[in-house]
Amino acid sequence: MIDFSKTITAADKAAQAAQAARDLWKSQRAAAVASIKVTTTAGNVFDGDEVSQGRMARAVLSINAAPAGATTPWVLADNTVINATAEELLEAMTLAGIAQGALWVQEQPE
């Protein structure tokens, strides 16, 4: 006896292919976000992935709560350490957010 409930239709195959294409697109987008690098007007290159953006945000809050002129040690994308100001971290975070936004809204496969 044939169990027709397990038959894979052309529509099922098309749906599976569409889902596979979307999953691939999402993983490629995630890899692109993870590799974001941004350059500030001071010429420093920062990692701009989502974790780095969160760290920048916390550092900006901390520096802004400190006395005027405060900085924090920051490891740049090339592992160089600088004393970063809140202003430069905010610039890097903003640039990274813009880059991520551009990646996030790219056209998806249908």
N, C-alpha and C positions, 0 to 999 in steps of 0.2 A: 504494500500500500504506500502511496506517495503522500508525504506530509507537506501539503502546500503552504502551511504556515511558516515554513523555513525557506520558501522560495525567495530569492533575491531578484527584485524587479529592476528594470532600467532606472526607475525613479530612485530606488534605494541606492543603486550604484552612483547615480549622479549626486545624491545627498552625501554619500560617503566621500566622494571626490571633492565636493565643495567644502566639507568639513576638514579634510586633509589639507586643502589649499589654505584655508583660514588658519589652521593650526601652524602650518609652516610660516605663513605671513606673521603671525603673532610671535613666534620664536625668533624670527629674523628681526622684528621690531624690538624685542627685548634685548637681543644682542647689540643692536645699534644704540639703544639707550644706555646700556652698560658700558659702551665705549665712547661716550660723549667726552670730548675735551674742549675747553674754552680758553680763550686768551683775553686777559684784561687789558685795559689801556696802558697799564704799567709793563705789559709784555710778559706777564707770568701766565703759564699754562696750568690750568686746574683740571682735575678729573671732574666730570660733570654728571656722573651716574646718579641714580636716585639716592643711594646711601650717602654719597658725598654732598648732595644738595641738603639733606637733612643735617649733616654735620655742620655745614656752612651756616644753616639757619640757627642752630644752637650756639655756634661760636659768635655770630652777630649779636644774638641776645645777651650772651655773657659779656662780650666786650662793651656793649652799650650800657650795661649795668655797672661797669668799672669806671674808674676815674678817666677824665678826658685824656685822649692820646694813647689809650691802652691798645695793645696788640696781643696777638696770640701766635705761638709757633704753628706753622702750617706746612705740611709736606705737599709739594707740587707734584704734577703728573710725572715729572722726571726724577722724583725723589729728592729734589733740592728742598731744603728747609728755609722758609722765609718767616719774618715777623709780619703777619698779615693784619691789616686794619679792618675794622668793620666795613668801611666803605668798599675796599677791594673785594672782600668776601661777598658782600651784597651784590656787587657787580658781577662776580663770577657765578653766583647763584642765579641771578636774573638771566644771564646769558645761557646757562645750562637749562633753565626752565623753558626758555624760548626754543632752544634746540630740541628739547624733549617734546614740547608741544607740536613742533613741526613734524617730528617722527610719529607722534601719536595719532595725528589726523590724516595720515597718508591714505590714499584710496586702497581699500581692501579688496581681495578677490571676492567674487560673488558666488 
